[in-house]
Amino acid sequence: MINLFVGNGSREWSICWSQQQSLGVAILHYPTENLQHSVQTLKGSDKHPVTPVAQHHPGYTCKMNSKCNRSSVVQQSSLLCQRTHREKKSCKCFECNKCFRKRCNVVKHERIHRGERQYKCPECSKCFKRGGHLVYHKRTHTGERPYKCPECTKCFRERSDLVKHERTHTGERPYTCPECNKCFRQRSDLVKHERTHTGERPYTCPECNKCFSQSSNLVHHERIHKGERPYKCPECSKDFSQLSNLVQHKMIHTGERPYKCPECNKCFRQRSDLVNHERIHTGERPYKCPECSKDFRQSSNLVRHKMIHTGETI
């Protein structure tokens, strides 16, 4: 039930709107005892020129006088009903049958099928399907980062990136894996994780047909075929195909070992080395041989052990 109040001095004019479940229609109820004198008061008011309204939209009935005129009050109420009609997705893409509420959204969507990219960056001539994507892209040239984290004042180019970042402060992990109940901050991280259960590897190398679960892994792999090594060490000029490999290599020059074991204080250059080391203290052996059920702390040890069963040599 919704109450609308229009006051004039000390008097008020109220309208109650409710949904009648049995009939499935909306009915306006006008409290006659409060409305009669309020309307007379409002007739002479220049500030609030409001008049009561009879039936204006199918499904609405007025329990006051049948001779009353239309007004903006019921027009606002009828908009509530019209809004429910607009909720239907009546505009359809003829290519994939996806439906939209507005025709303009269909027009934007159809560019995906046509491969049309009408929004062009004046700086680098890169083209985009949507104007919003071009706006975000331009910030890579201008350096603009309008979205600022209130906790650590870190800034971001896109609002969605700020939302994801804020979860590092709140600890929120809204995406849960239905298989193992592991939680993630981003939907994309959950999708990648689920492939560890399904074994799905949707990204295939066109050169050797090797498959990968993540597109970034495929990009790194393709550099093997191209011989591309875009990351160079400033100290010794050694080249690397992945940025992470360069970061780890730099620690050889700096002597940095940022990953420290909380049990024995031993330090490591790589996070994976620390994880493997901690299993010495916990006794965890997550890698099991399917042939003899022998357990191992590291996957590499399991790979070498399997050669005993297969007769394969290194």
Beta strands, then each sheet from edge to edge (+ up, - down):
strand 1: 2-8
strand 2: 11-20
strand 3: 25-29
strand 4: 91-92
strand 5: 99-100
strand 6: 119-120
strand 7: 127-128
strand 8: 147-148
strand 9: 155-156
strand 10: 175-176
strand 11: 183-184
strand 12: 203-204
strand 13: 211-212
strand 14: 231-232
strand 15: 239-240
strand 16: 259-260
strand 17: 267-268
strand 18: 287-288
strand 19: 295-296
sheet 1: 1+ 2- 3+
sheet 2: 4+ 5-
sheet 3: 6+ 7-
sheet 4: 8+ 9-
sheet 5: 10+ 11-
sheet 6: 12+ 13-
sheet 7: 14+ 15-
sheet 8: 16+ 17-
sheet 9: 18+ 19-
end
